Amino acid sequence: MIPFATALIIDLAISIFLITDVIRQLRRHGSATLLSFLFYLIGWNILVLYLLVFLATPQIMPESAWHGYLLFNSIFIIPLNALIAYFFSDFICGWLEQPMPRWLRWSLPASFGVILIIHARAMIGRLATEQTSPDFFLSAPVSMHLMFACLLLALLYAFITGPNLQDQARGRPVRRYVLVTGGSLAVGVLAVVGAGAFLGSRWQNEITSIILAGVNIGGWIIARNFFAREARAVAVELAEADLSLLTERFSVTPREREVIALVITGRSNREITEELFISPDTVKKHLYNAYRKLGVSNRVQLVNVVIGLNRESG
């Protein structure tokens, strides 16, 4: 159990560090692209931790519970694979400033849904006919392979598209991210398929989980630097934005414009309340009216509207 405990502590430490750092960056500069990366990262680290625990649990659980446990694994892991593939693809498209194609937005969940139905039916049939035994084996669902394929294809798409971006200040970091994350992911895939068997079966699962937990470290360092620079540039642009255009185009009131001016600089509702000497309910009311007039539903979209309008006006 010492190798397992060590791997679990390392995996948790990596997961907590990455997720908290992404959340910290997201709070500083709201970005739909970063939000997709956060959801992908949460799903990825849940998968890594779950696989580590899953492989160790049969050693301590009664044989009579193996069947149900293995069935639960197949039903749980397929939707998780789908979420990881979906949000990673959305993150890559967002970084390239391209919307995720509608066919991909629907085909990804549909593909994993079909796999879930087929795999669950097959496993239920096996569970009903096979007797519990130490030799009972349940292969990983094909969704794991599909997930890895989706991640690698998304990276390949980014690598091909990156050089064609007009904004090479964006294209160069994308290519670096692809090379670093792609290499780490390839090592992780090799570890999953058993290329590290030379390490010995006693340690292989633990080392594989550590490798998978660290897949996103190098890529996040590159992405973090890029989004931090972009946030600083956006902050300068927002500080110089002419918000009177909101009144001309969307009939925003002067008070709503004051609230918007504070929102786009990152102020919280409480800070706006203190600065404008109005109640929290009044702040919420002004924000609701501003959102409705601009056709947005959150602060990230509000910032995007202000930036777009400012660039459009020249």
TINU-531885 format. One line per 10 residues: number of its first residue (from 1); for each residue y, x, z of N, C-alpha, C. Coordinates in steps of 0.001 Angstrom, whole numbers. Example, Ala and Ser with C-alpha at 12.3 -4.5 7.8 and 13.67 -1.06 7.14 Angstrom:
// residues 2
1> -5690,13190,7800,-4500,12300,7800,-3300,13200,7800  -2250,12850,7080,-1060,13670,7140,30,12900,7870
//
This chain:
// residues 314
1> -1220,812,0,0,0,0,1270,846,0  1152,2153,300,2345,2998,320,2971,3100,-1071  2185,3342,-2143,2795,3360,-3478,3470,2037,-3820  2836,914,-3452,3417,-401,-3728,4740,-575,-2996  4774,-249,-1710,5998,-409,-922,7114,475,-1468  6774,1699,-1854,7781,2605,-2411,8355,2054,-3711  7472,1585,-4588,7915,1018,-5863,8764,-230,-5637  8371,-1060,-4689,9120,-2289,-4407,10530,-1964,-3919  10648,-985,-3032,11969,-591,-2510,12836,-37,-3638  12264,811,-4484,13036,1391,-5598,13467,297,-6571
11> 12539,-604,-6919,12864,-1694,-7842,13969,-2581,-7280  13879,-2919,-5997,14902,-3758,-5370,16255,-3049,-5352  16241,-1757,-5034,17494,-999,-4977,18170,-967,-6351  17391,-705,-7395,17946,-676,-8756,18471,-2053,-9144  17690,-3093,-8852,18076,-4461,-9211,19370,-4866,-8520  19441,-4628,-7214,20632,-5025,-6451,21861,-4252,-6926  21693,-2961,-7184,22823,-2143,-7640,23357,-2660,-8973  22476,-2871,-9939,22918,-3301,-11269,23552,-4689,-11237  22874,-5632,-10575,23365,-7017,-10569,24701,-7120,-9848  24831,-6465,-8702,26099,-6536,-7969,27226,-5858,-8744
21> 26919,-4785,-9457,27959,-4108,-10231,28415,-4972,-11399  27484,-5655,-12057,27860,-6561,-13148,28713,-7712,-12610  28325,-8275,-11472,29100,-9363,-10861,30503,-8876,-10516  30608,-7649,-10010,31917,-7093,-9659,32804,-6964,-10907  32225,-6487,-11991,32990,-6373,-13233,33345,-7739,-13791  32447,-8691,-13629,32688,-10044,-14134,33837,-10710,-13388  33952,-10435,-12113,35054,-10999,-11330,36390,-10378,-11712  36357,-9118,-12082,37608,-8445,-12450,38117,-8915,-13800  37220,-9114,-14730,37630,-9579,-16058,36529,-10491,-16603  36788,-11793,-16492,35813,-12783,-16939,35488,-12622,-18414
31> 34235,-12636,-18740,33799,-12461,-20121,32490,-13208,-20316  32459,-14075,-21335,31231,-14809,-21629,30106,-13849,-22013  30474,-12742,-22661,29477,-11744,-23052,28855,-11094,-21821  29692,-10721,-20855,29176,-10141,-19612,28351,-11147,-18834  28730,-12414,-18893,27971,-13450,-18192,26560,-13557,-18771  26443,-13475,-20090,25116,-13488,-20718,24305,-12275,-20290  24975,-11112,-20202,24277,-9910,-19758,23801,-10063,-18319  24614,-10701,-17478,24224,-10916,-16079,22971,-11780,-16003  22939,-12878,-16764,21760,-13753,-16752,20527,-13015,-17273  20719,-12221,-18327,19606,-11415,-18840,19106,-10452,-17777
41> 20036,-9784,-17105,19675,-8778,-16102,18941,-9403,-14924  19403,-10571,-14489,18718,-11272,-13390,17299,-11619,-13804  17153,-12172,-15006,15815,-12516,-15488,14913,-11311,-15618  15460,-10219,-16146,14674,-8996,-16329,14162,-8459,-14998  15034,-8397,-13999,14634,-7829,-12715,13697,-8758,-11947  13851,-10063,-12123,12871,-10989,-11547,11502,-10728,-12161  11476,-10520,-13475,10215,-10249,-14164,9578,-8964,-13648  10371,-7907,-13510,9846,-6619,-13041,9252,-6755,-11636  9989,-7381,-10739,9518,-7545,-9358,8297,-8455,-9301  8332,-9500,-10111,7207,-10440,-10102,5921,-9768,-10588
51> 6036,-8976,-11666,4846,-8306,-12194,4270,-7321,-11178  5148,-6619,-10460,4667,-5680,-9449,3903,-6414,-8355  4492,-7509,-7873,3833,-8287,-6807,2574,-8955,-7341  2647,-9472,-8566,1498,-10163,-9155,278,-9255,-9257  497,-8014,-9662,-622,-7092,-9833,-1213,-6632,-8501  -400,-6711,-7438,-881,-6259,-6134,-1499,-7392,-5316  -1073,-8633,-5568,-1507,-9762,-4738,-3006,-10014,-4760  -3698,-9961,-5925,-5142,-10233,-5922,-5945,-9355,-4962  -5391,-8196,-4575,-6116,-7315,-3665,-6183,-7881,-2246  -5269,-8798,-1902,-5219,-9313,-532,-5471,-10817,-445
61> -5554,-11506,-1598,-5738,-12952,-1550,-7218,-13296,-1700  -7679,-14438,-1165,-9085,-14832,-1289,-9461,-15128,-2735  -10719,-14869,-3064,-11168,-15083,-4440,-11006,-16522,-4881  -11110,-17467,-3967,-11008,-18876,-4323,-9627,-19256,-4845  -8637,-18420,-4572,-7269,-18733,-5003,-6888,-18035,-6306  -7775,-17204,-6834,-7419,-16441,-8014,-7103,-17329,-9210  -7919,-18342,-9435,-7738,-19186,-10616,-6362,-19826,-10645  -6014,-20497,-9560,-4723,-21158,-9510,-3565,-20183,-9614  -3727,-19023,-9016,-2673,-18007,-9029,-2449,-17489,-10442  -3518,-17239,-11158,-3405,-16752,-12525,-2805,-17806,-13449
71> -3159,-19061,-13220,-2580,-20135,-14028,-1081,-20247,-13761  -696,-20173,-12491,725,-20225,-12152,1478,-19081,-12830  867,-17908,-12862,1507,-16760,-13507,1809,-17056,-14959  847,-17612,-15678,1053,-17850,-17111,2123,-18905,-17348  2194,-19918,-16502,3182,-20982,-16677,4574,-20505,-16259  4663,-19647,-15256,5960,-19164,-14767,6563,-18113,-15688  5725,-17221,-16194,6243,-16041,-16870,6751,-16340,-18283  6202,-17371,-18939,6617,-17669,-20315,8061,-18173,-20379  8469,-19160,-19564,9897,-19538,-19578,10818,-18383,-19194  10358,-17524,-18284,11166,-16370,-17890,11350,-15419,-19069
81> 10286,-15187,-19833,10397,-14373,-21044,11394,-14977,-22025  11367,-16305,-22146,12282,-16992,-23064,13736,-16799,-22650  14019,-16926,-21345,15383,-16760,-20858,15888,-15337,-21095  15024,-14361,-20854,15406,-12963,-21066,15755,-12719,-22527  14893,-13168,-23440,15130,-12964,-24872,16399,-13692,-25328  16613,-14913,-24824,17770,-15714,-25243,19085,-15079,-24800  19191,-14743,-23528,20467,-14223,-23022,20745,-12806,-23525  19704,-12021,-23772,19943,-10692,-24338,20465,-10817,-25761  19889,-11718,-26540,20365,-11941,-27911,21802,-12446,-27902  22115,-13338,-26952,23474,-13865,-26847,24458,-12760,-26449
91> 24024,-11871,-25569,24855,-10731,-25162,25162,-9826,-26343  24156,-9503,-27134,24345,-8630,-28289,25288,-9287,-29299  25088,-10572,-29568,25969,-11280,-30510,27399,-11308,-29989  27559,-11532,-28688,28892,-11559,-28101,29583,-10214,-28199  28848,-9143,-27960,29439,-7798,-28046,29879,-7508,-29481  29118,-8016,-30458,29468,-7830,-31867,30532,-8825,-32320  30984,-9690,-31380,31969,-10738,-31663,31483,-11670,-32758  30222,-12002,-32698,29623,-12949,-33632,28897,-14024,-32842  29041,-15293,-33220,28305,-16349,-32518,26814,-16245,-32803  26014,-16611,-31834,24578,-16615,-32080,24261,-17681,-33138
101> 23536,-17309,-34194,23215,-18303,-35230,22518,-19530,-34641  22866,-20680,-35185,22296,-21919,-34653,20777,-21932,-34758  20233,-21400,-35856,18781,-21396,-36020,18108,-20555,-34926  18778,-19454,-34548,18217,-18602,-33501,18353,-19267,-32134  19482,-19958,-31924,19726,-20633,-30646,18649,-21680,-30351  18118,-22284,-31420,17079,-23313,-31238,15663,-22761,-31387  15496,-21787,-32278,14138,-21307,-32549,13573,-20475,-31402  14432,-19743,-30677,13928,-18945,-29559,13278,-19816,-28486  13984,-20822,-27929,13325,-21674,-26919,12115,-22409,-27487  12221,-22852,-28759,11112,-23597,-29353,9858,-22731,-29475
111> 10036,-21466,-29873,8888,-20563,-30030,8172,-20354,-28703  8950,-20087,-27653,8335,-19881,-26350,7748,-21175,-25797  8364,-22307,-26142,7810,-23592,-25708,6440,-23850,-26303  6282,-23535,-27584,4974,-23692,-28246,3943,-22774,-27588  4345,-21525,-27314,3437,-20588,-26653,3022,-21117,-25282  3971,-21683,-24540,3682,-22214,-23211,2637,-23319,-23279  2807,-24249,-24219,1863,-25373,-24337,473,-24868,-24715  410,-24002,-25732,-884,-23505,-26202,-1572,-22677,-25114  -807,-21792,-24470,-1392,-20906,-23462,-1841,-21690,-22231  -1031,-22643,-21802,-1387,-23430,-20625,-2657,-24241,-20878
121> -2766,-24839,-22057,-3982,-25601,-22376,-5215,-24696,-22400  -5054,-23524,-22996,-6190,-22599,-23066,-6605,-22136,-21671  -5617,-21843,-20811,-5932,-21366,-19471,-6545,-22456,-18600  -6069,-23669,-18764,-6664,-24779,-18000,-8125,-24956,-18390  -8416,-24820,-19703,-9802,-24912,-20161,-10666,-23814,-19582  -10125,-22606,-19519,-10890,-21493,-18952,-11101,-21667,-17456  -10070,-22128,-16783,-10190,-22312,-15341,-11214,-23380,-14999  -11370,-24360,-15886,-12312,-25449,-15630,-13753,-25045,-15893  -13957,-24015,-16701,-15313,-23645,-17076,-15806,-22359,-16413  -14892,-21419,-16156,-15312,-20145,-15571,-15408,-20241,-14058
131> -16381,-19573,-13531,-16516,-19495,-12079,-15681,-18337,-11542  -15193,-18508,-10337,-14415,-17443,-9708,-15297,-16214,-9507  -14767,-15076,-9929,-15507,-13835,-9755,-14529,-12678,-9823  -14912,-11559,-9282,-14035,-10383,-9364,-13762,-9955,-10798  -14643,-10390,-11729,-14484,-9996,-13122,-13579,-10938,-13898  -13117,-12025,-13256,-12276,-12981,-13961,-10989,-12289,-14395  -10669,-12397,-15677,-9503,-11688,-16205,-8665,-12637,-17038  -7370,-12585,-16860,-6455,-13415,-17638,-5453,-12501,-18326  -5498,-12456,-19634,-4603,-11562,-20360,-3172,-12067,-20281  -2231,-11149,-20431,-824,-11535,-20425,-543,-12441,-21613
141> 249,-13470,-21417,544,-14371,-22535,1280,-13640,-23652  1114,-14138,-24872,1743,-13492,-26026,3253,-13517,-25916  3789,-14337,-25013,5239,-14396,-24839,5814,-13054,-24399  5022,-12259,-23671,5495,-10924,-23275,5746,-10074,-24507  4824,-10120,-25444,4970,-9348,-26671,6137,-9878,-27507  6271,-11218,-27556,7375,-11818,-28302,8716,-11445,-27672  8774,-11412,-26344,10014,-11045,-25669,10428,-9618,-26019  9496,-8686,-25915,9809,-7299,-26263,10233,-7192,-27727  9574,-7947,-28605,9931,-7919,-30025,11352,-8444,-30234  11715,-9508,-29518,13065,-10074,-29635,14118,-9074,-29164
151> 13854,-8386,-28060,14810,-7410,-27544,14999,-6263,-28531  13902,-5758,-29071,13987,-4643,-30007,14656,-5060,-31317  14383,-6286,-31785,15017,-6773,-33013,16519,-6976,-32812  16906,-7466,-31629,18334,-7632,-31331,19041,-6277,-31335  18390,-5264,-30769,18967,-3920,-30771,19050,-3358,-32188  18024,-3614,-32994,18036,-3144,-34388,19174,-3810,-35162  19354,-5114,-34924,20441,-5849,-35585,21797,-5257,-35194  21966,-4938,-33915,23223,-4346,-33449,23437,-2965,-34064  22369,-2198,-34183,22482,-848,-34745,22897,-906,-36215  22380,-1891,-36941,22722,-2031,-38366,24128,-2594,-38539
161> 24497,-3550,-37688,25784,-4230,-37809,26933,-3406,-37256  26674,-2616,-36206,27727,-1862,-35532,28612,-1040,-36454  28044,-231,-37380,28897,594,-38257,29802,-220,-39175  29466,-1505,-39401,30246,-2340,-40318,31382,-3084,-39623  31487,-2945,-38304,32560,-3618,-37591,33900,-2974,-37942  34918,-3799,-38132,36252,-3261,-38410,36789,-2489,-37213  36473,-2977,-36035,36913,-2320,-34803,35864,-1295,-34385  36065,-41,-34786,35077,987,-34458,35149,1420,-32999  36233,1042,-32310,36268,1268,-30863,35227,395,-30183  34786,-632,-30863,33691,-1483,-30391,32372,-1036,-30996
171> 32387,-645,-32254,31162,-289,-32958,30478,948,-32402  31252,1964,-32047,30659,3207,-31526,29933,2995,-30199  30525,2304,-29219,29793,2036,-27976,28540,1182,-28203  28617,259,-29157,27443,-571,-29458,26286,308,-29915  26559,1242,-30814,25499,2122,-31314,24937,2996,-30196  25818,3510,-29336,25335,4316,-28211,24469,3465,-27279  24909,2241,-27040,24121,1335,-26188,22744,1094,-26799  22707,870,-28097,21434,603,-28778,20489,1792,-28630  20999,3005,-28851,20151,4191,-28778,19604,4400,-27369  20467,4244,-26362,20038,4488,-24979,19092,3395,-24510
181> 19486,2139,-24685,18642,1026,-24226,17372,928,-25057  17491,1142,-26357,16304,1097,-27214,15279,2139,-26815  15758,3368,-26520,14836,4407,-26076,14187,4070,-24752  14990,3556,-23809,14435,3180,-22499,13432,2035,-22633  13775,1078,-23490,12876,-64,-23680,11579,367,-24338  11655,1293,-25278,10441,1792,-25935,9522,2469,-24926  10109,3254,-24027,9308,3885,-22967,8676,2822,-22081  9449,1776,-21762,8918,688,-20946,7770,-37,-21619  7897,-279,-22929,6828,-950,-23672,5566,-95,-23665  5728,1206,-23867,4572,2108,-23854,3892,2098,-22481
191> 4707,2040,-21424,4135,1994,-20082,3364,709,-19854  3900,-408,-20374,3235,-1709,-20197,1893,-1748,-20916  1841,-1174,-22125,594,-1229,-22889,-408,-182,-22430  -46,622,-21419,-1029,1519,-20827,-968,2946,-21270  166,3339,-21900,262,4729,-22358,329,5709,-21193  650,5186,-19994,726,6070,-18834,-546,6109,-18028  -1672,5778,-18626,-2938,5736,-17905,-3322,7110,-17345  -2767,8157,-17968,-3095,9511,-17489,-2577,9746,-16075  -1640,8872,-15641,-1112,9011,-14290,-2112,8570,-13228  -3138,7883,-13689,-4134,7381,-12755,-3912,5915,-12468
201> -4980,5136,-12471,-4861,3689,-12309,-4266,3314,-10961  -4405,4177,-9966,-3905,3838,-8638,-2378,3784,-8599  -1728,4597,-9422,-271,4664,-9431,357,4038,-10668  -438,3710,-11666,109,3300,-12956,1011,2065,-12854  568,1032,-12130,1361,-195,-12031,2709,60,-11364  2704,858,-10299,3939,1132,-9581,4920,1939,-10436  4413,2955,-11133,5284,3776,-11973,5824,2949,-13139  4977,2088,-13703,5422,1212,-14790,6553,306,-14337  6441,-253,-13134,7484,-1160,-12642,8806,-410,-12429  8743,833,-11959,9962,1629,-11762,10613,1935,-13105
211> 9776,2270,-14096,10301,2532,-15441,11006,1291,-15985  10379,120,-15835,10961,-1126,-16336,12245,-1476,-15582  12261,-1233,-14274,13463,-1527,-13484,14644,-678,-13940  14363,540,-14415,15434,1439,-14823,15824,1352,-16283  15214,441,-17027,15483,330,-18464,16965,113,-18760  17663,-663,-17917,19042,-1070,-18234,20120,-170,-17625  19732,871,-16884,20741,1684,-16195,21659,2404,-17191  21074,3171,-18107,21880,3924,-19062,22731,3021,-19944  22137,1939,-20426,22870,1007,-21276,24032,353,-20554  23821,10,-19267,24898,-627,-18520,26067,324,-18294
221> 25808,1603,-18096,26899,2570,-17929,27792,2573,-19174  27177,2549,-20354,27937,2507,-21608,28687,1187,-21741  27992,65,-21494,28618,-1250,-21618,29744,-1419,-20603  29521,-913,-19389,30523,-1043,-18326,31813,-335,-18709  31706,867,-19247,32895,1619,-19656,33647,894,-20767  32888,340,-21717,33538,-365,-22824,34272,-1609,-22336  33602,-2443,-21541,34220,-3691,-21107,35374,-3438,-20131  35323,-2350,-19390,36442,-2001,-18515,37667,-1635,-19354  37471,-847,-20407,38591,-490,-21298,39139,-1729,-21991  38235,-2586,-22436,38671,-3816,-23114,39465,-4709,-22166
231> 39026,-4772,-20910,39725,-5601,-19922,41142,-5091,-19682  41299,-3763,-19637,42640,-3203,-19445,43545,-3531,-20632  42984,-3467,-21843,43772,-3790,-23036,44153,-5273,-23049  43208,-6116,-22651,43479,-7558,-22600,44533,-7864,-21549  44485,-7161,-20414,45459,-7386,-19342,46874,-7089,-19830  47025,-6008,-20607,48336,-5669,-21160,48781,-6748,-22137  47848,-7208,-22969,48176,-8238,-23957,48562,-9554,-23294  47858,-9918,-22232,48170,-11152,-21526,49516,-11066,-20814  49838,-9867,-20299,51116,-9695,-19610,52284,-9882,-20569  52056,-9582,-21850,53119,-9699,-22843,53050,-11008,-23627
241> 52076,-11879,-23307,51887,-13120,-24069,53058,-14080,-23863  53427,-14765,-24932,54493,-15772,-24884,53854,-17137,-24604  53881,-17548,-23343,53216,-18799,-22950,54000,-20036,-23373  55218,-19856,-23854,55964,-21023,-24345,55278,-21644,-25556  54461,-20846,-26230,53702,-21381,-27365,52739,-22475,-26927  52264,-22400,-25668,51361,-23436,-25162,52072,-24779,-25081  53355,-24741,-24720,54124,-25980,-24644,54354,-26552,-26044  54667,-25665,-26992,54929,-26118,-28352,53680,-26683,-29021  52554,-26012,-28805,51329,-26400,-29510,50529,-27468,-28770  50457,-27386,-27432,49568,-28257,-26669,50288,-29163,-25666
251> 51610,-29162,-25668,52396,-30006,-24753,52094,-29689,-23285  51877,-28422,-22991,51656,-27994,-21609,52991,-28057,-20862  52968,-28602,-19656,54198,-28721,-18865,54588,-27357,-18274  55870,-27214,-17886,56292,-25938,-17289,55480,-25563,-16049  55138,-26546,-15219,54363,-26242,-14016,52951,-25799,-14371  52347,-26471,-15342,51006,-26081,-15792,51048,-24676,-16388  52162,-24361,-17061,52311,-23031,-17645,52399,-21961,-16557  53050,-22276,-15459,53120,-21337,-14336,51729,-21066,-13769  50953,-22127,-13645,49588,-21971,-13131,48753,-21144,-14104  48892,-21425,-15394,48145,-20675,-16412,48519,-19194,-16361
261> 49807,-18910,-16184,50269,-17525,-16131,49605,-16751,-15006  49359,-17416,-13893,48704,-16755,-12765,47193,-16668,-12971  46625,-17700,-13578,45175,-17713,-13832,44786,-16560,-14748  45536,-16341,-15811,45141,-15316,-16791,45337,-13903,-16259  46053,-13776,-15131,46163,-12456,-14498,45104,-12246,-13425  44179,-13223,-13291,43053,-13059,-12377,43259,-13628,-10998  44334,-14394,-10787,44569,-14986,-9474,43549,-16074,-9183  43115,-16171,-7947,42234,-17252,-7509,43068,-18490,-7209  42397,-19634,-7027,43114,-20863,-6687,43889,-20704,-5380  43300,-20018,-4421,43978,-19827,-3140,45239,-18978,-3305
271> 45161,-17940,-4121,46328,-17093,-4356,47430,-17856,-5087  47015,-18722,-6025,48001,-19545,-6740,48679,-20500,-5763  47890,-21065,-4860,48442,-21969,-3844,49513,-21276,-3015  49230,-20072,-2592,50175,-19327,-1751,51414,-18897,-2528  51229,-18539,-3796,52354,-18016,-4577,53306,-19118,-5040  52764,-20294,-5365,53600,-21384,-5871,53947,-22405,-4794  53420,-22200,-3581,53687,-23101,-2450,53289,-24550,-2777  52087,-24698,-3326,51549,-26026,-3611,50165,-26127,-2997  49655,-27341,-2893,48368,-27558,-2247,47225,-27184,-3191  46039,-26910,-2639,44867,-26613,-3495,44544,-27748,-4456
281> 44697,-28994,-3998,44421,-30134,-4881,45389,-30171,-6057  46641,-29789,-5797,47632,-29764,-6877,47283,-28685,-7899  46812,-27526,-7417,46382,-26466,-8331,45230,-26953,-9209  44265,-27606,-8591,43115,-28125,-9346,43554,-29159,-10375  44522,-29989,-9997,45016,-31017,-10915,45710,-30384,-12118  46563,-29383,-11870,47240,-28697,-12976,46238,-27992,-13882  45239,-27358,-13277,44218,-26681,-14080,43420,-27673,-14920  43068,-28792,-14308,42310,-29823,-15037,43111,-30306,-16247  44396,-30579,-16044,45234,-31060,-17141,45385,-29995,-18228  45555,-28748,-17802,45699,-27663,-18771,44408,-27474,-19572
291> 43270,-27493,-18879,41976,-27372,-19560,41810,-28490,-20593  42156,-29704,-20187,41985,-30870,-21079,42863,-30732,-22321  44098,-30313,-22142,45011,-30189,-23277,44592,-29071,-24225  44076,-27988,-23673,43684,-26845,-24495,42253,-26943,-25008  41498,-27937,-24509,40120,-28111,-24956,39176,-27041,-24453  39409,-26564,-23215,38546,-25543,-22621,37949,-26081,-21325  36966,-25340,-20790,36297,-25812,-19574,36225,-24748,-18482  36730,-23551,-18745,36702,-22514,-17714,37784,-21473,-17996  37934,-20540,-17083,39003,-19546,-17170,38808,-18575,-18327  37554,-18238,-18615,37294,-17325,-19726,37784,-17931,-21033
301> 37460,-19210,-21257,37906,-19879,-22474,39427,-20002,-22506  40033,-20223,-21352,41488,-20306,-21275,42138,-18994,-21710  41617,-17884,-21210,42132,-16568,-21595,41978,-16355,-23090  40842,-16747,-23645,40600,-16586,-25079,41590,-17383,-25921  41927,-18598,-25462,42904,-19426,-26174,44274,-18759,-26160  44690,-18252,-25008,45994,-17600,-24877,46053,-16367,-25788  44989,-15558,-25758,44961,-14351,-26606,44990,-14735,-28088  44164,-15706,-28456,44120,-16127,-29858,45445,-16659,-30349  46108,-17459,-29517,47405,-18020,-29888,48461,-16928,-30001  48401,-15960,-29102,49361,-14858,-29116,49184,-13992,-30361
311> 47924,-13723,-30731,47676,-12916,-31937,48047,-13676,-33192  47803,-14991,-33171,48115,-15811,-34334,49626,-15855,-34606  50394,-15849,-33524,51845,-15934,-33671,52467,-14602,-34079  51639,-13582,-34032,52072,-12312,-34553,52515,-11285,-33609
//
